[in-house]
Amino acid sequence: MVVVGCLDQVVFGGSLTVYSVLFLPVCLLTALWVRGADLLAAPVVAPIAFAVGLLPVAESGNGARLMGLVTALATQAGWLYGGTLLAALTILARGLRRAAARRHIANRR
């Protein structure tokens, strides 16, 4: 998300909407790529990554960066919750699929 934030700053001038929309596929890819042992980490890491990635996008200046970060988090909360929910649902689907596969293997024995 830091790379996405930097690219957003360079290409789009720090558009919060572009950054937030790009957060959704990053959440989905994170939930799909995380290894099975760390499934529960993806929904936890997503909001942290969103906040850290906002640093290049947030307003800069004397003391304005913190206020810009807080404002961006407040105004983009819907996207943040949506991406986290997307990651959680993907992880839930992966976990259910893994449980069904384990149950299938156990029944074949």
N, C-alpha and C positions, 0 to 999 in steps of 0.2 A: 504494500500500500504506500510505502514511502516513495517507491519508484513511480507509482501511479500519480501520487501527489506532485512529485517533481515534474513529470511529464505534463500534467494538467497545468501547472504553473507556467511552464515554458510555452506550451502550444495554445492553451485556452486562457491564459492570464489568470489562473487560479479560480476557475468556475467551480463553485461548490456543487452545483447540479451535475456537472460532468463527472466530478470526482465521486459523488454519491451513486450515480448510475453505474459507474465502473466498479464500484464496491460489490455489486450483486454478482457479477460473474466471478470475481475473485473469491467471494464466499463459496460459491458453488464449486469452483475448482479446488479450493482448499478442502472442502468436505469430501470431494471425490478422490483427491490425491493422498490424504492422510492415511497412514498405515492403520491396520485394524486394531492394533493395541492402543492407539491414541485417538480412537474415535470421539471420545468425549471432550477432547481438547479443542477441536475445531470451533464449536459454538462459543467457547470461552475466549479463544484467541481472536476471533473476528472483531469484536468491539474494541479490543486493545489495538489491533492493527489499524482500525478505522481512525482512532484517536491519534495514533503516532503518525499516520500518513497525512493527517490534516496539518501538521506542523509547517510543511512547505506552502500549503495553500492559504493558511490563516494570515490575517493582516500582520505586517511586520512594523517594527518601530520601537520606540522607547516604551516598554510596558504594554504595547498594543497587541503583541503576539499572544499573550495569555488570554486577554479579553477576546481576541479574534477566535482563538481556539474554543473558548467556552461558548461564544455566540454561535460558531459553526456547529458545535455539538448539539446545541439547543435547537437550531433551525433545521438541522438535517437528521433529527432523531428518528423520524419515520423511515428514512432509508437505512439508518443504522439498525433499527429493530427488524426491518424487512430482510436485510442481509443476514442477520443473526438467525432469524426464523428459517430462512432458506437453508442455511448451513445445518441447523438443528433437524429440520425435516429430512434432509439428505442423509445425515448421520443416522437418523432413526430408520430410514429405509435400508441403509446398508447393514445396520445392526440386526434388523428383522430378517434380512436375507441370509446373513451369517448364521443366525440361530436356526433358521429353517434348514440350511445346509448341514449343520451339525446334527440336527434331529434326524435328517434323512440318512446320514452316515451311521448314526447310532441304531436306526431301525433296520439297516441292512445287515448288521452283525448278528 
